[in-house]
Amino acid sequence: MAEAGIARRAGTHMGGASRRRQPSGKATWLEQQRLRAGLSLEAIADRTKISIRFLRAIEAGDFEQLPAGIFATSYIRQYAEAIGTDPEKILTRYRAWCGAAEGAPQQPQRSRRWWFRALELLGSR
């Protein structure tokens, strides 16, 4: 009984044959690409060392679930390369989402010169 549960979670039948889902109309484009490549999320997680939770988020386009910054772009790039897809296609969507998630366009960073100017003014007293 326990062996059947382990086999199901591992994606195999008791006979050891690998179960592969065929792409359905409900699958995301990335999931379809992954399934066409004959890869499971577990196989990609083993290869890339990325959590399955993050791989599912990438497939679903649920970028909010990913860690911030360079980690997210690295995960997206590794996932795309693992399934044989151009990473820039996915990264373009991610970057667009990042811009939309922030709402307003980013303010340019202030120069740090103001700090030095303030010190000058305080020192001249």
Secondary structure, 3 states (H helix, E strand, C coil): CHHHHHHHHHCECCCCCECCCCCCCCCCHHHHHHHHCCCCHHHHHHHHCCCHHHHHHHHHCCHHHCCCCHHHHHHHHHHHHHHCCCHHHHHHHHHHHHHHHCCCCCCCCCCCHHHHHHHHHHHCC
